[in-house]
Amino acid sequence: MKKLLMAAFFTATATVAFAQQEQRKSPHVTAESKDIKVVYGQPSKNGREIFGKLVPFGQVWRAGADEATEITFAKDATFGGKPVKAGTYTLFTIPEQKEWTIILNTTLKQWGAYSYDKIKDKNVLEVKVPAEKVKAPVEKLTYTVGAKSVDIAWDETKVAIPVK
C-alpha cells in the first residue's frame, strides 16, 4: 500500500510540475466569423515596445502568447491570395517593419515557436502582407475576422490578410 501511495504521490507531483512549466500566462481568446475561427493567447502591451524588441523582426513568432495561434477554416478558402483546404492550422508570422510573412503549418498544439525549425517542412502556405502603422496603440493583441480579411493588430502595427 505504501508503494502505491508513493507512486501516486510522485505521479501527481510530476503532473503538477509539468503543468506549471507550460502554464498559460495570458488569456485565450477566440475571434471568428461564419467560416473562420482563430484561437490565440492575448498578451498585453503593458508599456513594452513590442515589434522589433519583445517580438524581434525577422524571427518566427507564434502570433500570440503561450501556445501557437491556431486558425480553422470551415471550408476551402483563399488566404493571402493562396488556396487553403478546410481544416485547422498553426499560424506563425515573421514580422518585419514594412511587411510580414504569414505561415500556415499543419502541426498543431505547438507551445510557442520554439520547435518551428523541426516542423517547417509541414508549412502549407506562406504569404507576405504589408504592415501598417495604426493611429493609436492597441493594448492587447487583437485578431479580427472579417468578411474580406483576418487582421492582426498590436501596439502600433496592423496587418490584414485577405480571405475569400
Summary of the structure (lengths in Angstrom):
residues: 164
radius of gyration: 18.1
end to end distance: 61.8
largest distance: 66.1
contacts: 470
relative contact order: 0.18
helix: 16%
strand: 51%
